[in-house]
């Protein structure tokens, strides 16, 4: 397997990436400002959560409703954009990646 994360196949992610996405969301929720960006274990390797979100930018798989609920909580200003049964991993991934960048910058500034 080239790279850290499995590739998508015609827009579909293997279950390991779906699980990594959920783990990344959980880590994002727990990320306290001032700390480094969280990493998660994927295939026995440490991967930054933003990397997981980037991998799923083009994933056309539908988000499970429990995952969608958490995404809406993390992105309240964008929650109207998400729809149960039709929102994809790609719909959420880019916005979650942006949230990671914002938290990373805020954490860096806190440490200065």
N, C-alpha and C positions, 0 to 999 in steps of 0.2 A: 504494500500500500504506500503510494507516494504521499508525503506530507503527514501531518499529525491527525487529520480528520478524514474520514471516508468522503469520497466525492458523492455528489447527487447523481441520480440516474434518470434522465428525462424529467427533471424537476422534482423527483421523489427522493427522500432521504431514507437511509436505513434506520432501523429502530434505535441503533446506538446513538445516532444524531438526535433523534427525538428525545431520548433519555438525557443526553448531554444538554439539550436546550432547556429541559425542565430543571436540571441541576444548576444550569447557569442562571435561570430566573430565580431559583431559591437563593443562590449566592448573591445575586444582585439585591434581593430584598434585605438580606442580612448585612450588606456592605455598609460599614460605618465610615462617615467622612473622616478623613485624616489617615485612613489605612490604604495600603496599596490595593490595586484591582484584584479581586478574588480570582483564584484559579480553581479548576475542578479536575478530577481524574477522568480521563477518557483513554481507554486502551492502555491503562497503567502508565499514562504520561500526564503531566501537568499542562493544562491548557487555560489561557486567560479566557474569561467569560466573553469578552468582546470578540474573540476569535470564533467562538461557537456561533454567536449571532451573525457574524460576517459570512460564515459558511452557509447559513440558511437564508441568505438574502433572496435567493431565487427558488426556494422550496415551495412547491405548489400543493403540498399536503395540507389538509384542513387541520386547524388547531383543535385539540380536544377542548370541551367546554370548561373543564376545570383550569386548564392552562390559560384559556381566554379570559376567565374571571380574574386571574392574577395579573395578566397583562393589562387589563383595564384598570386595576387598582394601581399599578405602577405608572401608568400613563393616563391619568384622569382627564387631561385636556384633549386627548385624542380618542377617548373611549367611544365616541360616537362613530368613529371610522370602522370599528370592529363589529362584525355580525356573527352570531352563533351559526355554525353550520356552513359558513362560506368564507370566513377569514382564514388565511393561510399562515404558515410559519413565516413566509416572506413578508406578509403584511405587518407582522409584529417585529421581525428581526431587525429591520433597519432602525426603527424607532428605539428599540432596546439598545442597539449599538450606540446610537446617539446619546442615550441616557448614560451609558457607560463612559463615554468620552467626557460628558459634563461632570460626572462624579469624579473621574480621574483628575480632571483639571481642578476641581474644587478641593479635592484631597491634597493635591500638590501645593496649592496655595496655602492651605492650612498649615502645612509643614514648614513653609518658608518663614 
